[in-house]
């Protein structure tokens, strides 16, 4: 699972450079290029920067994706500075006036509006800033998503506009020359397989075509399976399905906004094994790091996939602690039993001084972690 360039970099790091995040930007760009090739040429693919907004990641994706989706004023400022020529879409709930005004001044390509009140505020701010606002109405369409990792819509939710309010939104647009409504945004679920995503996309487009719109943004939510780190979302099946939808929907422009499914596979989190011990018959490996750096497994309740990078050298006058050919639980430095990254995972060999390298850490990893809890040193960052 670990790429050779990442393994080499992790092995070369000094002890005081650990824990460390290492990103394979070449692998990221190849993955993004394959995704873009699988999709219809006439549709757009934006990267959801919330998944990983690191500047080198944005640079690697610029020119492959068609733009970036940002969800706060901070992300707007950061991405605008990192890739100043990129198209941006600005979404997210509870946008402040300052954020909306900044988006208008920046000339973002689209603002995803979440309510009638927000739409009116956008119009007022457009007038005060002497600009116009290009918007998509984020609608919480009453569509079944089936069992998914996260349901963002299709049920009562803080996200999006109730379908009953869409007519009022269109009337607001008609009466305000500063507002230009291009279409509908409908990110309803995360964790969808390709076939389910096609089915949902078709239903979204069919609903959207009842309105006077030309664009439909179906959001992201492509499934990433942490239990199967070598498996990938079936972008070819999605591309074929979206081509069929476009063929029967003349005049409609499609857009998607993948985040995790684009960048998860480009990042690794490496930490040293500080101790190996047993508790009530089970083996535990304690690392110099933890969920304060990589919160994903605790947040999602899964085992983060990992490789063990063997490191030579032992100069202490007692046997090197370790385990061989048995399951081990990998835990971190925090004073909480929730600081566990993987439970009872079989390993061939793992010893104090080796390095555990967690894969699939390129999205929703460092940037969502409770980094200052216990005030441990932050990891170092490396881009290869």
CORFENLIN-V805807 format. One record per residue. RES is the residue in one letter. PHI is phi in whole degrees, -180 to 180 (999 if undefined). Layout:
RES & PHI
RES & PHI
This chain:
X & 999
X & -73
X & -79
X & -57
X & -67
X & -72
X & -58
X & -63
X & -67
X & -61
X & -64
X & -84
X & -71
X & -72
X & -56
X & -79
X & -97
X & -105
X & -62
X & -148
X & -99
X & -126
X & -117
X & -97
X & -72
X & -64
X & -64
X & -62
X & -66
X & -65
X & -63
X & -65
X & -65
X & -65
X & -63
X & -61
X & -69
X & -76
X & -89
X & -58
X & -62
X & -85
X & -102
X & -113
X & -126
X & -102
X & -94
X & -77
X & -64
X & -59
X & -65
X & -167
X & -93
X & -57
X & -58
X & -62
X & -66
X & -62
X & -63
X & -65
X & -88
X & -60
X & 92
X & -100
X & -82
X & -89
X & 173
X & -134
X & -100
X & -118
X & -133
X & -165
X & -64
X & -64
X & -65
X & -59
X & -66
X & -66
X & -69
X & -61
X & -73
X & -74
X & -132
X & -64
X & -96
X & -78
X & -73
X & -126
X & -115
X & -114
X & -128
X & 108
X & -82
X & 55
X & -70
X & -81
X & -61
X & -63
X & -67
X & -65
X & -64
X & -64
X & -64
X & -66
X & -65
X & -77
X & 68
X & -58
X & -65
X & -145
X & -109
X & -91
X & -87
X & -106
X & -163
X & -64
X & -63
X & -64
X & -62
X & -63
X & -65
X & -61
X & -62
X & -65
X & -69
X & -62
X & -66
X & -72
X & -99
X & 68
X & -125
X & -119
X & -121
X & -95
X & -123
X & -116
X & -87
X & -80
X & -109
X & -85
X & -68
X & -81
X & -117
X & -73
X & -104
X & 75
X & -69
X & -137
X & -66
X & -141
X & -96
X & -98
X & -160
X & 81
X & -155
X & -54
X & -158
X & -75
X & -98
X & 87
X & -97
X & -64
X & -54
X & -68
X & -98
X & -66
X & -60
X & -64
X & -61
X & -65
X & -68
X & -61
X & -63
X & -61
X & -94
X & -125
X & -67
X & -79
X & -101
X & -126
X & -94
X & -96
X & 168
X & -124
X & -112
X & -145
X & -88
X & -106
X & -160
X & -124
X & 97
X & -89
X & -73
X & -59
X & -63
X & -68
X & -65
X & -64
X & -60
X & -67
X & -61
X & -62
X & -67
X & -63
X & -64
X & -60
X & -67
X & -65
X & -68
X & -75
X & -105
X & -80
X & -130
X & -121
X & -124
X & -135
X & -105
X & -94
X & 75
X & -117
X & 90
X & -65
X & -65
X & -126
X & -105
X & -72
X & -82
X & -132
X & -64
X & -89
X & -81
X & -134
X & -56
X & -85
X & -67
X & -65
X & -62
X & -62
X & -60
X & -62
X & -65
X & -69
X & -62
X & -63
X & -63
X & -65
X & -64
X & -99
X & -131
X & -59
X & 87
X & -101
X & -106
X & -100
X & -143
X & -123
X & -137
X & -70
X & -126
X & -55
X & -67
X & -88
X & -108
X & -57
X & -83
X & -95
X & -121
X & -133
X & -116
X & -111
X & -143
X & -79
X & -82
X & -92
X & -154
X & -132
X & -151
X & -118
X & -140
X & 52
X & 88
X & -109
X & -90
X & -129
X & -112
X & -104
X & -107
X & -83
X & 170
X & 153
X & -74
X & -71
X & -104
X & -133
X & -80
X & -50
X & -63
X & -70
X & -69
X & -100
X & 71
X & -126
X & -89
X & -76
X & -64
X & -148
X & -115
X & -105
X & -101
X & -69
X & -123
X & -82
X & 105
X & -154
X & -121
X & -91
X & -83
X & -147
X & -61
X & -72
X & -63
X & -178
X & -134
X & -145
X & 53
X & -158
X & -73
X & -139
X & -99
X & -102
X & -126
X & -108
X & -93
X & -81
X & -86
X & -153
X & -69
X & -82
X & -83
X & -127
X & -103
X & -159
X & -116
X & 52
X & -95
X & -63
X & -132
X & -74
X & -162
X & -151
X & -133
X & -57
X & 97
X & -70
X & -120
X & -93
X & -119
X & -87
X & -88
X & 54
X & -110
X & -93
X & -146
X & 47
X & -122
X & -58
X & -73
X & -112
X & -88
X & -85
X & -68
X & -99
X & -64
X & 70
X & 59
X & -70
X & -59
X & -79
X & -71
X & -93
X & -127
X & -140
X & -124
X & -122
